[in-house]
């Protein structure tokens, strides 16, 4: 039951963060969210966001092998993914958002975990699109709200 409570707390905070992104200046770049935001919106009688739990194939490099594309579009994703294709420069921009709860006095373990959690995704994107701009935004939330 503790695990479920931790997940619910994480998803509640994540949903608030995703809602803020969605309503902000980068809202049109939000392509994936894995924090249950649409389930929460539906429970509140709100329209679902046009995002899924996985990265859409259209946001991936076109020469990505089908097997890898299938894995990336159905596997674990960051808590939120923002994507923008700069037509002028012909460059893909990805922002991987990961939310972690940590001890207020010792966030280092969770920071390290967040940095490595989606390293394979970032390196795969970079391997098949060397010009891609990939940023990772790790949000550390303190247990008592201090961070």
Buried (B, 14 or more C-beta within 10 A) or exposed (E): EEEEEEEEEBBEBBBBBBBEBBEEEEBEBBBBBBBBBBEBBEEEEEEEBEBBBBBEEEBBBEEBEEEBBEBBBEEEBBBBBBBBEEEEEEEBBBBBBBBBBBBEEEBEEBBEEBEEBBEEBBEBBBEBBEEBBBEBBBBBBEEEEEB
